[in-house]
């Protein structure tokens, strides 16, 4: 089988292309894909998920056969691929994959995909390794997927082409017309809003995310007029973005949001009015928001935050620094921390500092001013105020009253 057209596609776009059999084994790779092999291998070893990546590629190739010959998906390494099947002799034993690409910049990928899963890595080395992976926006991924599908059609049997090419041609013409009907400024606006949405979802910023969702839907409806096919295309494109975002969120029930095997994505083609399409999307977004924002399992967030406090209490630390350590937004961290522990962030941090100061008081060579600085308080009067509020006595009174018990405190035993 000749793959010269795929090499041409890869040369023009700068995106890798590979051919894979039904077992997930790659037997053809374009030059651009070969340049990415070391990065793919490195990330698979870093995540320890090489077999999972192979299974994901096979599974999503099957999805491409079900969803009109093309499918866009995240692989377990966090890269985006798009896939189309080849039909030879009435069989589909070969799939063509485009990618890998990233739809976020390298720093965001490292922060939200790597740092959450890997305890330690060389950031500088990783940035160098990732430099071969193209960074594109969601709209470009959609266009690349369409063009790869056309290439797959022409590599398939002629009878398959005759039955499918007419539909593909109409789809592509409509797609190109839709893109042509929207100004670069409008297109850029939506792309920026989508990027903001992804960041808000990643940081669990509920209210900004909901506002951005409504803004994007309104933008699509306003700039698509009454062209139902254009609305369908753009709503489906936006839904794929939500799908890709949901995949990256641990613990999200994908079947509940999108239906088993993402069946909800195919329902939009059967909707005949604008109201039906809007109702369909609102229903999907309602389920999406429920799963993303109403997840009650915050134990990991609380653990990461408290661990950060205990490691850094000696220095001045901000809410923003703690939020970065827990991979969520500052506002959301404040909300769930109080909800789960009953303490505000500042109160809990003060508690850690005061508890540590009590242990240090066992060392009579340390003055209260020195202890105050050692546990992260810059002002001794404020230290005394916080200490008295928590313990009921001033630091000096505590040290004098419980002098005989401080050794026990220092060893981690409670005062009798």
N, C-alpha and C positions, 0 to 999 in steps of 0.2 A: 504494500500500500504506500503510495507516494504522499508525502506531507509537505511538499514545497509551499503550498498556499498557507499552511500554518506558520512556516518560517517567515513568510512575507508578512503575515499578520503580526507576528512577534516583533519583526524588525521595525514595522511602521509604528506600532504602539509602544514598544519598549517593555512590553509585558510578556512574561514567560508563557509558553504553551507546552503541554505534555499530552501524550496518549497513554491510556491506562486500560488494562484488561479487566475482566470481571473479578479477578482476585486482588485488584488494587496494585498490580505491578506495573511500573512505568517502563514502557519499551521504546518510547520516542520522547525526545526533549529538544526544544528549540534552544538556540544559543543563549537567549535571555533567561530561560529556565535554568540552564546549566550554571549560569552566573549566580543563581539563588540557591543552588543545591547545598553548599556549605552552610549557609544561613539556616535553611530548613533542617538540616541534620543537627546543627548546633542547638537550635531551639527544641527539637524533639528530645535531645539528650538532657537539656536543661530542665524540661518539664517531665521527662521520663514518660512520654506518651506516643512513641513512634507507632505502635500497633493501633492505638486509638485513632491516630491521624489517618492511617490506611483504611480502617473501617469507616471512618467519617466520609472519606472520598468515595468509597463504594456505595454507601448508603445515600449520599446526596446525588450520585449519578443516577441511582434508581428514582430519586425524586424528580430529576430533570426529565426522565421519560414520562412521568406522570403529569408534570406541569408544562406541557407544550414544548418540550425539547430544550428548555434552558432553565437553569437554577443557579442562584447566587447563595453562597453559604460561608460561614466562618468555620475554619478548621480549628481543632483543639489548641493549636499554637497561637490562635488569635489573628491569623492572616485570613484575608478574603480570597476566595476562589469562585469561579463561575464555570459551569460545566454543561456540555451538550453531548448526546449520544450519537454514535455512528450506526447506521442501519446497513448491513451488508448481508445479502442472501436471506433477507427477512429476519435476521437476527441482530441483536444489539449487544455484541460482546466487547465493544470498544467504546470508551468515552474520551472526549477531548476536554481537557481542563485548561482554563486560563488562570494565571496567577502564579505566585502569590502577589497580592498588593495589600497596602494598608489604607484605611480611610481616616486614620488619625495620624498626627505626626509622631515621630519616633519617641519623643519624650512622653507623650500621652500613652503610647503603647507600653513603654517600660513601666510607667506609673500604675496603669490600670490592668495590664495583662501579666506583666512579669513580676513586679514587686509583690503582688498579692499571693503569688504561688511559689515564689522562690525566696528562700531566706537570705542568701548571699550571692552576689554576682558582681563582676567588674563592669560598671556602667560604661566607662570609656571604651572598653573592648567591645561591649555589646553594641554600642552606637556604630562602631566601625563595621561590625558584622552585618548589621541591619541596613547599611547604606545601599546595598544592592536591591533592596525591596522597594518598588515604586510606591509613592504616596499619591493617591488620587481621591476625588470626591465621589459621593454616592452616585451622582448622575453619570459620571464617567464610567463607573462600574457597570451601570445599566446598559449604556451604549456599547461597551466592550462585549458584554454578554450577548447582545443582539447580533453583533458582527461575527462573533465566534460561532453563533448558531447558524448563520448563513454559510460560513466555511464548512461546518459539519454537514449541512445539507448537501453541499456540492461534492463532498467526499462520500456521501451515502449513495445507495442504489437510485437509479433514475426514476423508478416507479414511486419510490418513497418521496423523491424530490417533487414529482408531479402532484402528488396528493398533499404535500405539505408546503411546497414553495409558494403556492398562490396565497395561502393564509399568512405565511411569513412575510411575503412581499407587501401585502396589505398592512400588516402590523408595522413593518418598518416604515412604510410611506406615511402612515398615520403618526407614528412616533416622530419622524422627521418634521412633519407638518406641525405637530404640537410644539416641538422645540423651536421651530421657526416662528411660531405665533407668540412666543414669550420673549420679551426683551432681555438683553444680557443683565440689565439692572435688576429686573424681577427675579431672574434665575439666580443671580448672585445673592439677593436678599434671602431667598428660601434656603439656599445652601448654608448661609451664615446662621440662620435660625435653627437649622437642623444640627449644626455643629454645637450651638449653644445648648440645644436639647440633650444631645448625647452627654455633654459635660454635666448638665444638671441631673440627669438620670444616674450617671456614674457617682455623683456626690450625694445622691438622695435628697436633692433640693426639690421638695414636692411642689410648692406653690409656683416657683418659677417654671418648673417643668410643665405643669398643667397650663399655665398661661402661654407657654411656647407651643404646646400641642394645639391649642385653640387658634393661635396666631397662624400656624402653618396651614391648618385646615381652611381657615378663612382666606388665606392667600391663594391656595389652590382653587377654591371655588370662585373667587373674584376674578382671577386671571384666566380661568378656563371657560368662562361664560356658560353657554348652554350646550357646549360640545361634550356629550356624554362619554364618548370614547376617550377624549383627552382627560376628562375627570377620572375615568377608570384607570388610565395609565398612571396618572400622577398619584392617585390615592393608593394604587397597588405598589408603586415605587416607594411611597412613604411608609406603607405597611411593611415592606421588606426591611426598611431601616429599623422599624420597631422590632421586627423579628430578630434582626442581627443584634440589636441592643439587648433584647431579652435573653438571648442565648448566652450572653456574657455575664448575666446576673445569676449567681449561685442560688439554688433552691426555688427558682421560678418554675411554676407548672405550665410548661409549654402547651400541653394538650388542652388545658383549660382555656388558655388565651386564644390559640390558633386552631384548635381542633386536632384530632389525631392525624398525624402525618401532614399537619398544616392545611387541612381540608378547607379551612375558612378562606384561604387565599384564592381558591378556585371559584368561590361563590360569587365574587364580584362580577364575573363575566355574565351571570344570569340576571343581574339587576337591570331593570329597564327604565327607571326614572332617577332623577337627581336625588329626590327625597329618600328613595330606597338605598342609594349608595351612601348618603350621609348617615342614615340610620344604621347601616351595616358597619360603617367605620366607627361611629359613636359607641356601638355595642362592643366592638373589638377593643377600643381604647378604654372603655369602662373596665373590662376584664384585665387589660394590660395594667392599668393604674392600680387596680385592687391588688394584683400580685406584686407589683413593684414597690408600692408604698405602704401596704398593710402587712408587711412581713414582720411578725412579732419576735423573731429570733435575733436578738441584738447582743447575745452573749459574746460573740467574737469582737464586736465593736467595744463593749465595756472592758473586755480583757485587754485589748490592745491599748486602750486609753489609760487604764490604771497602770499597766506595765510601763508605758511611756512616762507617766507621772513619777513612778518609783525610781526610774532610771535618771530622771532629769530634775528632781525636786530641788536640788542644791542651786540651780540656776533659775533665772527668770524665764518662764515659758508661757507662750501665748495659746489661746484657744485655737488659733489657726494651725499652730504646730501640732497640737494634739489631734486635730481633725485630719491633718495630712497623714499622721501615723495610723489613724483608723480608716483612712481612705473614704471619708465622707465629708460633707460640708460642715462648717462650724455651727450653723444654726440647727442642723439636724442632730449633731452630736450633743448640743446643749439639751435638746428636747428629750432624746432617748436616754441620756445619762441620768437626768432627774427622774424620768419615768421608771427606770430599772433599779436605781440605787437609793432614791429618796434624797440624794444630795445634789446640790448644784456643783458644777465643775470646780469653781473656786473653793467652795466649802470642803470638798473632798481633798483637793490639793493641800489646803491648809491643815486638814486633819493628818495627812501623811507627814507634813513638815513638823507639826507639833509633836506627833508620836516619836519622830526621829530625835527631836530636841530633848525629849524626856530621857532617851537613852544616853545622849551625850552628857547630860547633867551628872552622870555617875563619875565622870572625869573631873575632879575638883580643880585641875590645872586650867580648865577652859572657863573663861568668863562668859557671862550671859550674852555680852555683846558679840563675842566670837561665835558662840553657838547660834545666835540669831543669824549671822551671816552664813554659817555653814549649812543651814537648812533652807536657805533661799529667801530670807526676809532682809530687805535692804534697810528697814527702819526699825529700831529697837522698840520704840513706843507702840508701833503697829503690831509687832511681834507679841508684846506684853498684852495688848488688847485682845488679840485673837486667842492667845494662850489662856487668858482668864475666862474668856467666853466658853472655851471648850472644857477646861479643867475646873473652873470655879474658883481658882486662886491664881495669883500672879506667878511668874516663873521663879522669882526669888522665894516666895512663900512655899511653893511646891518643893523647891530644892531643900529648903530648911526643914519642912515638915516631914518629908519622905526620904531624908538622907539615908536612913538605914535600909531602905527598900530599893534604892536606885540601881544597885548591882544586879538585883533580880530582874529589874526592868530591862537593863542592858542585855541580859541573857535571854530575853524574850518571854519571861514569866510575868504574870499579872501581879499587881500589888494587892496584898491581902488586906 
